[in-house]
Structures are given as structure tokens and as C-alpha cells.
Amino acid sequence: MARLSPGKNQPHQDVVYTPRPLAKQIVDYFPIKGVVLDPSRGEGAFYDAIPDHCTKHYCEIDEGKDFFAFQQKVDWIITNPPWSKMREFIKHSMSLADNIVFLCTINHFTTRARLRDLRENDFGIREFYGVETPPTPWPQSGFQLVAAYLQRGWREDVAFTGTISQNPRVRRTASTAYAPF
């Protein structure tokens, strides 16, 4: 029988570094300001792209800086999180920041459990900014890669922009009347 959902990401598949130009494109797109955390810095593509007017923090498990031990409130979190720990990353991020941007496939945000987690924490999906999937070693799953923008208190429509819009310069929205965020 065919699966209706993708298989689980395994931890050994989590080490896929974001190309610097893609991280810069995403950071430049969103109105990032204040105190910003990159919770899975890797080679620093997102961290290095965060504007100089921001106060920057990072975590990187390979350096002994565990994101789940980080407790300081921040204004923004932006990263390419480990996809095998997506739900845990979303939950902990919501306890720290009002604005979260994760680079991942769009399907990471469409499970009932994750939508419920968002709703229970007063978060909504503000925008799916579609980007082109980098070439290998990036997973070529067939699912749309997005910078998903989650915001505390957001109760409006979800915007579909970037490569998932018919015109990348025009914001496209879809009603969230069926999904009470």
C-alpha cells in the first residue's frame, strides 16, 4: 500500500548545510530585528547573514551548545533545523520567540499534531516563502522547500510567496477558515 505521508527523517540525515546565498536570501526577505537566535548554526550560513543591527546568539550541538538548554527570550529564531527533531524544535522555539522562520519542506507544518501545537501556543503560520531546493546533498523529496514564518498571535490568512506563488512578487493567500489558528 502506498504511503500518504513521507517517511521519518533519521538523525544521520540532519546534517545538511544551507548554502550561504540561500540563507542570505531568506534572512534578507524577513523583517528581522532585535535579538535573534540561530539554534542550529552548523557552518554559520544563517548566523552570518543576520544583520549587524541585531544582537545575535547561536546554538550548535557539535560545539556543546544545546538548543534545548537555551532559555533566553529572543525576538526571532531563524535556522535550518534538524528535520528529525522538527516537532521538538518548534515547541521549544515557541517558548523563546514571537517570530520563527524555519527552512524545511512545507509538509513539516501540515500534520494535525503540529497545527495543534501552534494553536495551543497562540501561534499561526504567517507565511510560506517558497525557495528552490539546493542540489545534492539536499534531500530531493518532491515536497516544496519553504522558509516557514510562524508568529505568535497570528490569526490571519497564510501567505504563499516566492516560488510557490504564480508571481513571486505578489503575495498569494489562502483562507485559514478551515484551520483555526
FENPERA-V923752 format. One record per helix or strand of 2 or more residues. SS is the DSSP state (a for helix, b for strand). FROM is the first residue (numbers start at 0). TO is the last residue. If there is no record, write none. Layout:
BEGIN
SS&FROM&TO ; SS&FROM&TO
END
This chain:
BEGIN
a&10&12 ; a&19&28 ; b&34&37 ; a&44&48 ; b&54&57 ; a&60&62 ; a&66&68 ; b&75&78 ; a&82&95 ; b&98&104 ; a&105&108 ; a&111&119 ; b&122&129 ; b&144&151 ; b&157&161 ; b&171&173
END
